[in-house]
């Protein structure tokens, strides 16, 4: 469960975010919080997986989101126990108890007994930032993602790693039955099974901007394409006071 303080939508996580080394933005954290809470409200169940942990700045959010009977698996080629203990010391002990750490190369992750028989509702991929590695990680994610789960990719549309954005689209086109994009922004891309994309898009359209604004993230949700032209929403800093930006000739129209 989430461990919340009165009036604090992200529970004790704000303190963790402020004092933990890593590149996980507050904007991305707010979007994660919204989507994880949407999963809970919709009855989506399953374990949670992060591939590429560093000091646990984002991984601890998954541990905090684990409901009873769910496990957060945090995997990295090198687990840093002291740094992770420091991060987890800033949240209730239940988060640590819900977490299992796996040290291995991501390409061999599915060979590990800790993952046997598991189905994940959330998979965050933040590994070596090469196109072949992302392709291999997406292959593995496909095998263990729950039917109504989410795959989150790191550093999409970041100028340092254009190969990741290119590979994401190449993979989606090569395997249209596996994943579809439903949201991209703040260096993260969110994918779901094609049959579940519309439900996630509806949730984002109806509530995302309101919810993240309550924790100080002032953004605009954009859908400037028609169906068949491009799949998914974009999200970024708000300009011209627009909370939602639809088609160019009719900004109030979202075609999805």
Secondary structure, 3 states (H helix, E strand, C coil): CCCCECCECCCCHHHHHHHCCCCCCHHHHHHHHHHHHHHHHCCCCCEEEEECCCCCCCHHHHHHHCCCCCCEEEEECCCCHHHHHHHHCCCCHHHHHCEEEEECCHHHHHHCHHHCCCCEEEEEECCCCCHHHHHHHHHHHHHHEEEEEEEEEECCCCHHHHHHHHHHHHHHHHCCCCCEEEEEECCEEEEECHHHHHHHHHHHHHHHHHHHHCCCCCEEEECCCCCCCCCCEEEEECCCCCCEECECCECCCCCC
